[in-house]
Amino acid sequence: MKKQFKVSYYLRSNYENKEGKNPIMVRVILDGEMVNLGSSQLSVKKSLWSNSTSRAKGRTAEAVALNASLDALTASLYELFRKHEYDDYLTAESFKSLFLGDEKEFSTILPVFDKYIESIQDKVGVSLKKGSFQKYTIIRRDLVEFLETKYKRKDLGLLEFNSVVIK
């Protein structure tokens, strides 16, 4: 399923740096869910910023350079989005984690389950009975079937896996 994606910028008007400029903040909307990514590391004087276009006003060298930097940031955000667009677990929060580099080793439930099954496989016959190990593989199979029937998805993001899903 194709996802909707939009990048916008806004001026943090309640803060000025030492140069009298306000930081430009980044906001992303993914399938109607909004998330603030934080500062773009760019700043501009409030008088040079257009709220309607979310760009610097004018043709000064500073405005042209700032708008080019915003375009480059937008392009990198769209590139990251296109890379993960068809991932079932992609939400606005998970996109923020990807962008900020906070993404953990596992982002969905099935790889975590597989890693656990792999870790207990060595214990079969030592501290774990074969029947118990088989129950874990059956539970994994049932989880996949449940996700496909109830959520029409092959996997579920860890951030989405909560008590509502478990019940």
N, CA, C and O of each residue as an XYZ file, in Angstrom:
668
protein
N       0.832     -1.173      0.000
C       0.000      0.000      0.000
C       0.887      1.251      0.000
O       1.828      1.355      0.786
N       0.578      2.180     -0.876
C       1.361      3.401     -0.997
C       1.045      4.337      0.164
O      -0.110      4.509      0.553
N       2.081      4.924      0.696
C       1.943      5.806      1.849
C       2.038      7.271      1.415
O       2.703      7.592      0.430
N       1.375      8.145      2.150
C       1.436      9.587      1.925
C       2.590     10.150      2.759
O       2.764      9.770      3.917
N       3.371     11.050      2.174
C       4.535     11.602      2.870
C       4.688     13.073      2.524
O       4.590     13.459      1.359
N       4.931     13.896      3.545
C       5.120     15.325      3.316
C       6.139     15.868      4.313
O       6.128     15.501      5.487
N       7.011     16.738      3.838
C       8.010     17.397      4.679
C       7.664     18.877      4.747
O       7.364     19.495      3.726
N       7.705     19.442      5.941
C       7.487     20.882      6.073
C       8.474     21.448      7.091
O       9.027     20.730      7.923
N       8.670     22.746      6.993
C       9.602     23.441      7.878
C       8.864     24.581      8.558
O       7.952     25.177      7.985
N       9.264     24.874      9.774
C       8.692     26.012     10.478
C       9.772     26.657     11.333
O      10.766     26.028     11.696
N       9.553     27.909     11.638
C      10.517     28.679     12.410
C      10.195     28.560     13.898
O       9.045     28.723     14.306
N      11.189     28.283     14.682
C      11.007     28.262     16.136
C      11.126     29.709     16.609
O      12.217     30.202     16.896
N       9.991     30.363     16.680
C       9.990     31.809     16.912
C      10.233     32.199     18.365
O      10.489     33.370     18.647
N      10.160     31.249     19.291
C      10.352     31.593     20.699
C      11.818     31.511     21.134
O      12.117     31.662     22.318
N      12.729     31.274     20.194
C      14.145     31.146     20.534
C      14.995     31.842     19.477
O      14.745     31.699     18.280
N      15.987     32.586     19.915
C      16.959     33.200     19.006
C      18.355     32.816     19.456
O      18.643     32.785     20.653
N      19.230     32.523     18.490
C      20.625     32.215     18.843
C      21.405     33.522     19.034
O      20.819     34.604     18.999
N      22.702     33.425     19.232
C      23.535     34.605     19.509
C      23.555     35.594     18.351
O      23.776     36.789     18.548
N      23.324     35.087     17.141
C      23.338     35.951     15.953
C      21.980     36.600     15.698
O      21.822     37.336     14.724
N      20.999     36.336     16.560
C      19.661     36.897     16.387
C      18.823     36.138     15.376
O      17.842     36.669     14.856
N      19.202     34.900     15.094
C      18.469     34.081     14.129
C      17.661     33.012     14.859
O      18.020     32.571     15.951
N      16.568     32.612     14.227
C      15.712     31.560     14.779
C      16.005     30.237     14.080
O      16.219     30.215     12.868
N      16.017     29.128     14.830
C      16.253     27.824     14.202
C      15.066     27.391     13.341
O      13.910     27.687     13.645
N      15.385     26.687     12.268
C      14.359     26.131     11.386
C      14.141     24.680     11.801
O      15.080     23.884     11.838
N      12.895     24.350     12.112
C      12.541     23.016     12.584
C      11.944     22.202     11.431
O      11.378     22.754     10.487
N      12.086     20.870     11.534
C      11.609     19.962     10.486
C      10.425     19.169     11.020
O      10.448     18.666     12.143
N       9.401     19.069     10.201
C       8.210     18.293     10.546
C       7.892     17.365      9.373
O       7.995     17.755      8.210
N       7.506     16.134      9.700
C       7.153     15.153      8.678
C       5.739     14.654      8.950
O       5.367     14.416     10.099
N       4.960     14.498      7.894
C       3.631     13.903      8.004
C       3.645     12.630      7.175
O       3.910     12.658      5.974
N       3.358     11.514      7.832
C       3.355     10.203      7.186
C       1.995      9.565      7.426
O       1.648      9.234      8.560
N       1.231      9.393      6.359
C      -0.126      8.838      6.438
C      -0.988      9.576      7.462
O      -1.712      8.949      8.235
N      -0.909     10.897      7.467
C      -1.724     11.708      8.356
C      -1.195     11.821      9.772
O      -1.759     12.561     10.578
N      -0.137     11.115     10.093
C       0.459     11.155     11.427
C       1.659     12.101     11.390
O       2.590     11.902     10.610
N       1.629     13.129     12.234
C       2.681     14.144     12.225
C       3.717     13.859     13.305
O       3.386     13.420     14.407
N       4.983     14.120     12.964
C       6.061     13.996     13.943
C       7.090     15.093     13.668
O       7.422     15.377     12.517
N       7.585     15.701     14.742
C       8.626     16.716     14.622
C       9.979     16.034     14.704
O      10.253     15.297     15.652
N      10.828     16.278     13.709
C      12.152     15.667     13.687
C      13.178     16.491     14.452
O      14.283     16.017     14.717
N      12.827     17.704     14.802
C      13.749     18.559     15.541
C      14.346     19.630     14.649
O      13.780     19.981     13.613
N      15.479     20.137     15.056
C      16.125     21.227     14.343
C      16.789     20.733     13.059
O      17.314     19.622     12.997
N      16.751     21.580     12.048
C      17.418     21.272     10.781
C      18.890     21.682     10.829
O      19.626     21.469      9.866
N      19.316     22.262     11.936
C      20.665     22.819     12.109
C      20.869     24.060     11.240
O      22.000     24.500     11.033
N      19.779     24.616     10.739
C      19.818     25.848      9.956
C      19.056     26.916     10.728
O      18.151     26.607     11.504
N      19.426     28.171     10.513
C      18.714     29.255     11.181
C      18.646     30.463     10.249
O      19.456     30.616      9.334
N      17.657     31.310     10.510
C      17.433     32.477      9.665
C      16.792     33.570     10.522
O      16.139     33.285     11.526
N      16.988     34.815     10.113
C      16.319     35.916     10.801
C      14.823     35.827     10.518
O      14.396     35.476      9.418
N      14.052     36.152     11.531
C      12.596     36.040     11.424
C      12.049     36.868     10.258
O      11.084     36.462      9.610
N      12.658     38.017      9.990
C      12.180     38.899      8.920
C      12.415     38.305      7.526
O      11.753     38.704      6.568
N      13.351     37.357      7.404
C      13.633     36.739      6.104
C      12.842     35.453      5.864
O      12.977     34.843      4.803
N      12.023     35.031      6.821
C      11.320     33.757      6.710
C       9.878     33.963      6.262
O       9.182     34.844      6.767
N       9.438     33.147      5.312
C       8.053     33.170      4.857
C       7.339     31.943      5.416
O       7.679     30.811      5.072
N       6.349     32.170      6.280
C       5.591     31.051      6.847
C       4.741     30.344      5.799
O       4.527     29.134      5.883
N       4.259     31.091      4.817
C       3.377     30.487      3.813
C       4.123     29.524      2.891
O       3.569     28.502      2.486
N       5.371     29.840      2.559
C       6.135     28.960      1.664
C       7.136     28.083      2.413
O       7.728     27.172      1.835
N       7.318     28.361      3.692
C       8.313     27.649      4.517
C       9.703     27.728      3.889
O      10.434     26.739      3.836
N      10.048     28.907      3.422
C      11.336     29.142      2.769
C      11.818     30.541      3.149
O      11.070     31.355      3.691
N      13.073     30.789      2.851
C      13.625     32.127      3.060
C      13.157     33.038      1.930
O      13.088     32.627      0.772
N      12.838     34.276      2.284
C      12.381     35.253      1.289
C      13.579     35.885      0.595
O      14.669     35.973      1.160
N      13.361     36.318     -0.629
C      14.349     37.120     -1.328
C      15.349     36.325     -2.144
O      15.316     35.096     -2.208
N      16.265     37.107     -2.783
C      17.283     36.520     -3.661
C      18.695     36.785     -3.146
O      19.664     36.699     -3.900
N      18.805     37.103     -1.868
C      20.139     37.337     -1.317
C      20.913     36.023     -1.308
O      20.330     34.941     -1.386
N      22.226     36.136     -1.212
C      23.067     34.935     -1.195
C      22.698     34.040     -0.012
O      22.689     32.814     -0.131
N      22.393     34.661      1.130
C      22.008     33.889      2.316
C      20.701     33.126      2.081
O      20.595     31.951      2.434
N      19.710     33.793      1.486
C      18.413     33.156      1.243
C      18.537     32.018      0.234
O      17.947     30.954      0.421
N      19.299     32.236     -0.829
C      19.481     31.201     -1.854
C      20.204     29.990     -1.265
O      19.823     28.850     -1.529
N      21.238     30.234     -0.476
C      21.991     29.133      0.145
C      21.119     28.372      1.140
O      21.165     27.144      1.200
N      20.329     29.103      1.918
C      19.446     28.470      2.899
C      18.391     27.608      2.208
O      18.135     26.480      2.628
N      17.781     28.139      1.151
C      16.769     27.372      0.414
C      17.381     26.139     -0.249
O      16.739     25.092     -0.326
N      18.609     26.259     -0.725
C      19.295     25.099     -1.312
C      19.550     24.036     -0.243
O      19.414     22.842     -0.508
N      19.917     24.466      0.956
C      20.127     23.518      2.058
C      18.823     22.833      2.445
O      18.807     21.635      2.727
N      17.730     23.592      2.459
C      16.418     23.002      2.758
C      16.022     21.994      1.682
O      15.465     20.940      1.989
N      16.314     22.320      0.416
C      16.024     21.388     -0.681
C      16.829     20.101     -0.539
O      16.310     19.011     -0.775
N      18.090     20.228     -0.155
C      18.940     19.044      0.026
C      18.427     18.181      1.173
O      18.409     16.955      1.068
N      18.012     18.814      2.264
C      17.458     18.071      3.399
C      16.156     17.379      3.007
O      15.926     16.225      3.370
N      15.309     18.085      2.270
C      14.054     17.491      1.798
C      14.339     16.288      0.915
O      13.681     15.255      1.040
N      15.315     16.414      0.025
C      15.670     15.300     -0.863
C      16.160     14.096     -0.067
O      15.813     12.960     -0.388
N      16.961     14.333      0.967
C      17.459     13.202      1.764
C      16.330     12.550      2.560
O      16.335     11.334      2.750
N      15.364     13.341      3.027
C      14.212     12.774      3.736
C      13.353     11.934      2.797
O      12.906     10.849      3.165
N      13.120     12.439      1.575
C      12.344     11.672      0.602
C      13.082     10.401      0.187
O      12.459      9.362     -0.034
N      14.393     10.481      0.083
C      15.184      9.295     -0.266
C      15.050      8.227      0.826
O      14.871      7.047      0.524
N      15.136      8.639      2.081
C      14.962      7.703      3.194
C      13.550      7.125      3.188
O      13.359      5.934      3.432
N      12.563      7.975      2.907
C      11.182      7.496      2.842
C      11.011      6.469      1.724
O      10.413      5.414      1.937
N      11.534      6.772      0.536
C      11.394      5.837     -0.590
C      12.073      4.504     -0.298
O      11.604      3.457     -0.745
N      13.162      4.536      0.442
C      13.876      3.310      0.795
C      13.020      2.400      1.684
O      13.099      1.176      1.584
N      12.202      3.006      2.552
C      11.405      2.233      3.511
C       9.899      2.335      3.265
O       9.104      1.914      4.105
N       9.510      2.885      2.129
C       8.101      3.160      1.852
C       7.206      1.930      1.974
O       6.081      2.035      2.463
N       7.676      0.793      1.545
C       6.833     -0.398      1.528
C       7.053     -1.300      2.736
O       6.533     -2.415      2.775
N       7.820     -0.832      3.727
C       7.959     -1.583      4.976
C       6.645     -1.472      5.741
O       6.130     -0.374      5.952
N       6.112     -2.613      6.153
C       4.834     -2.607      6.862
C       4.887     -1.838      8.171
O       3.891     -1.245      8.584
N       6.027     -1.843      8.819
C       6.127     -1.247     10.147
C       6.381      0.252     10.121
O       6.468      0.866     11.184
N       6.504      0.869      8.942
C       6.869      2.284      8.869
C       5.733      3.174      9.367
O       4.647      3.206      8.790
N       6.006      3.884     10.437
C       5.099      4.885     10.988
C       5.885      6.187     11.098
O       7.089      6.216     10.845
N       5.204      7.254     11.474
C       5.896      8.536     11.632
C       6.985      8.433     12.703
O       8.085      8.956     12.523
N       6.680      7.765     13.808
C       7.672      7.611     14.884
C       8.848      6.742     14.445
O       9.998      7.051     14.757
N       8.565      5.654     13.723
C       9.671      4.795     13.279
C      10.509      5.512     12.219
O      11.717      5.291     12.136
N       9.877      6.374     11.403
C      10.626      7.171     10.434
C      11.559      8.137     11.162
O      12.707      8.327     10.759
N      11.061      8.741     12.229
C      11.894      9.643     13.027
C      13.100      8.886     13.586
O      14.221      9.394     13.560
N      12.869      7.683     14.086
C      13.969      6.869     14.619
C      14.978      6.540     13.534
O      16.186      6.590     13.766
N      14.484      6.203     12.345
C      15.382      5.913     11.223
C      16.222      7.139     10.879
O      17.436      7.039     10.699
N      15.569      8.291     10.788
C      16.252      9.518     10.396
C      17.296      9.939     11.431
O      18.399     10.356     11.079
N      16.938      9.826     12.698
C      17.844     10.258     13.762
C      18.881      9.204     14.117
O      19.778      9.456     14.922
N      18.760      8.021     13.516
C      19.725      6.959     13.783
C      19.468      6.229     15.080
O      20.358      5.555     15.598
N      18.258      6.352     15.618
C      17.909      5.681     16.871
C      17.394      4.270     16.644
O      17.094      3.549     17.596
N      17.291      3.877     15.374
C      16.710      2.567     15.057
C      17.550      1.470     15.691
O      18.769      1.420     15.521
N      16.896      0.618     16.404
C      17.573     -0.477     17.095
C      17.870     -1.602     16.110
O      17.519     -1.521     14.933
N      18.527     -2.661     16.609
C      18.887     -3.792     15.755
C      17.638     -4.415     15.130
O      17.648     -4.800     13.961
N      16.577     -4.508     15.906
C      15.333     -5.081     15.404
C      14.251     -4.021     15.463
O      14.139     -3.303     16.457
N      13.463     -3.918     14.421
C      12.387     -2.942     14.425
C      11.023     -3.601     14.328
O      10.004     -2.924     14.463
N      10.980     -4.909     14.097
C       9.717     -5.628     14.034
C       9.762     -6.846     14.950
O      10.830     -7.256     15.406
N       8.598     -7.414     15.211
C       8.481     -8.474     16.213
C       9.036     -9.820     15.739
O       9.632    -10.541     16.539
N       8.862    -10.175     14.479
C       9.284    -11.508     14.030
C      10.795    -11.737     14.110
O      11.200    -12.822     14.528
N      11.648    -10.790     13.738
C      13.086    -11.027     13.931
C      13.471    -11.233     15.399
O      14.382    -12.004     15.702
N      12.781    -10.547     16.304
C      13.042    -10.739     17.733
C      12.655    -12.159     18.140
O      13.391    -12.841     18.854
N      11.488    -12.586     17.672
C      11.016    -13.940     17.971
C      11.978    -14.977     17.397
O      12.312    -15.959     18.060
N      12.424    -14.752     16.151
C      13.371    -15.685     15.515
C      14.684    -15.755     16.291
O      15.245    -16.837     16.470
N      15.166    -14.620     16.744
C      16.414    -14.584     17.515
C      16.257    -15.367     18.821
O      17.176    -16.068     19.245
N      15.094    -15.243     19.450
C      14.856    -15.979     20.689
C      14.802    -17.483     20.425
O      15.396    -18.267     21.166
N      14.097    -17.881     19.378
C      14.017    -19.307     19.032
C      15.413    -19.850     18.743
O      15.755    -20.955     19.166
N      16.206    -19.082     18.033
C      17.580    -19.490     17.728
C      18.414    -19.644     19.010
O      19.236    -20.553     19.123
N      18.187    -18.743     19.967
C      18.973    -18.799     21.206
C      18.595    -19.989     22.088
O      19.441    -20.507     22.816
N      17.329    -20.431     22.034
C      16.939    -21.569     22.879
C      17.127    -22.906     22.178
O      17.020    -23.959     22.805
N      17.405    -22.868     20.893
C      17.585    -24.109     20.139
C      18.753    -24.929     20.698
O      18.692    -26.158     20.709
N      19.797    -24.273     21.154
C      20.955    -24.967     21.725
C      20.632    -25.622     23.067
O      21.327    -26.544     23.494
N      19.583    -25.149     23.726
C      19.236    -25.666     25.053
C      18.327    -26.894     25.004
O      18.037    -27.496     26.038
N      17.874    -27.267     23.797
C      17.003    -28.440     23.661
C      17.786    -29.680     24.073
O      18.882    -29.937     23.576
N      17.202    -30.437     24.987
C      17.852    -31.642     25.487
C      18.722    -31.392     26.700
O      19.063    -32.334     27.416
N      19.094    -30.136     26.953
C      19.926    -29.805     28.111
C      19.035    -29.259     29.232
O      18.885    -29.889     30.279
N      18.452    -28.089     29.001
C      17.573    -27.497     30.011
C      16.170    -27.243     29.464
O      15.321    -26.680     30.155
N      15.931    -27.658     28.227
C      14.642    -27.434     27.581
C      14.228    -28.693     26.836
O      15.024    -29.299     26.120
N      12.975    -29.073     27.016
C      12.485    -30.269     26.330
C      12.150    -29.930     24.883
O      11.846    -28.785     24.546
N      12.214    -30.956     24.038
C      11.942    -30.775     22.612
C      10.520    -30.261     22.396
O      10.284    -29.441     21.509
N       9.574    -30.741     23.204
C       8.179    -30.298     23.096
C       8.019    -28.814     23.363
O       7.224    -28.144     22.704
N       8.768    -28.298     24.322
C       8.708    -26.864     24.632
C       9.243    -26.046     23.465
O       8.677    -25.012     23.109
N      10.330    -26.513     22.878
C      10.901    -25.816     21.719
C       9.906    -25.804     20.560
O       9.749    -24.787     19.885
N       9.235    -26.933     20.330
C       8.251    -27.012     19.248
C       7.091    -26.056     19.496
O       6.531    -25.504     18.548
N       6.728    -25.854     20.757
C       5.641    -24.920     21.077
C       6.010    -23.496     20.645
O       5.160    -22.757     20.148
N       7.274    -23.114     20.837
C       7.706    -21.779     20.412
C       7.608    -21.619     18.897
O       7.189    -20.568     18.412
N       7.984    -22.639     18.154
C       7.887    -22.547     16.687
C       6.428    -22.507     16.246
O       6.093    -21.827     15.277
N       5.559    -23.230     16.949
C       4.123    -23.201     16.629
C       3.543    -21.824     16.954
O       2.749    -21.284     16.184
N       3.940    -21.260     18.088
C       3.467    -19.920     18.462
C       3.905    -18.898     17.420
O       3.132    -18.002     17.082
N       5.122    -19.012     16.904
C       5.601    -18.098     15.874
C       4.752    -18.221     14.615
O       4.346    -17.217     14.031
N       4.487    -19.456     14.203
C       3.656    -19.689     13.023
C       2.259    -19.096     13.224
O       1.714    -18.465     12.318
N       1.680    -19.299     14.415
C       0.355    -18.757     14.710
C       0.364    -17.229     14.742
O      -0.608    -16.592     14.336
N       1.456    -16.645     15.222
C       1.579    -15.189     15.244
C       1.585    -14.632     13.822
O       0.925    -13.630     13.547
N       2.318    -15.267     12.927
C       2.353    -14.838     11.522
C       0.953    -14.919     10.920
O       0.514    -13.996     10.233
N       0.263    -16.008     11.176
C      -1.098    -16.197     10.659
C      -2.041    -15.137     11.232
O      -2.870    -14.587     10.508
N      -1.915    -14.853     12.527
C      -2.737    -13.840     13.186
C      -2.509    -12.458     12.566
O      -3.464    -11.737     12.277
N      -1.250    -12.099     12.367
C      -0.936    -10.791     11.784
C      -1.488    -10.666     10.374
O      -1.972     -9.602      9.987
N      -1.419    -11.743      9.607
C      -1.917    -11.694      8.232
C      -3.438    -11.608      8.190
O      -3.986    -10.906      7.340
N      -4.131    -12.303      9.086
C      -5.595    -12.274      9.048
C      -6.165    -11.010      9.692
O      -7.057    -10.378      9.127
N      -5.660    -10.639     10.864
C      -6.233     -9.495     11.574
C      -5.730     -8.152     11.047
O      -6.516     -7.217     10.898
N      -4.431     -8.045     10.762
C      -3.843     -6.763     10.374
C      -3.454     -6.688      8.898
O      -3.028     -5.637      8.420
N      -3.600     -7.802      8.178
C      -3.236     -7.859      6.748
C      -1.781     -7.445      6.545
O      -1.453     -6.751      5.584
N      -0.917     -7.877      7.456
C       0.506     -7.541      7.403
C       1.336     -8.777      7.681
O       0.879     -9.722      8.324
N       2.569     -8.754      7.184
C       3.473     -9.885      7.382
C       4.256     -9.770      8.678
O       4.768    -10.768      9.185
N       4.353     -8.568      9.216
C       5.103     -8.347     10.447
C       4.537     -7.105     11.122
O       3.776     -6.354     10.513
N       4.907     -6.893     12.371
C       4.395     -5.767     13.136
C       5.562     -5.080     13.832
O       6.409     -5.741     14.433
N       5.606     -3.759     13.750
C       6.683     -3.010     14.385
C       6.657     -3.144     15.897
O       5.592     -3.281     16.499
N       7.822     -3.106     16.500
C       7.900     -3.228     17.958
C       7.155     -2.093     18.654
O       6.580     -2.290     19.724
N       7.165     -0.914     18.052
C       6.450      0.210     18.651
C       4.941      0.006     18.601
O       4.213      0.568     19.419
N       4.465     -0.791     17.650
C       3.037     -1.046     17.515
C       2.579     -2.244     18.340
O       1.383     -2.414     18.579
N       3.508     -3.059     18.769
C       3.184     -4.280     19.498
C       2.908     -3.908     20.947
O       3.831     -3.687     21.730
N       1.626     -3.843     21.294
C       1.241     -3.407     22.637
C       0.172     -4.325     23.205
O      -0.120     -5.371     22.624
N      -0.411     -3.948     24.328
C      -1.391     -4.802     24.996
C      -2.648     -5.004     24.161
O      -3.313     -6.030     24.309
N      -2.997     -4.062     23.289
C      -4.170     -4.218     22.435
C      -3.965     -5.373     21.463
O      -4.884     -6.159     21.236
N      -2.784     -5.483     20.895
C      -2.471     -6.576     19.970
C      -2.469     -7.906     20.711
O      -2.964     -8.909     20.197
N      -1.916     -7.914     21.908
C      -1.804     -9.151     22.676
C      -3.174     -9.678     23.066
O      -3.393    -10.889     23.053
N      -4.105     -8.789     23.415
C      -5.459     -9.215     23.804
C      -6.185     -9.683     22.585
O      -7.344    -10.088     22.675
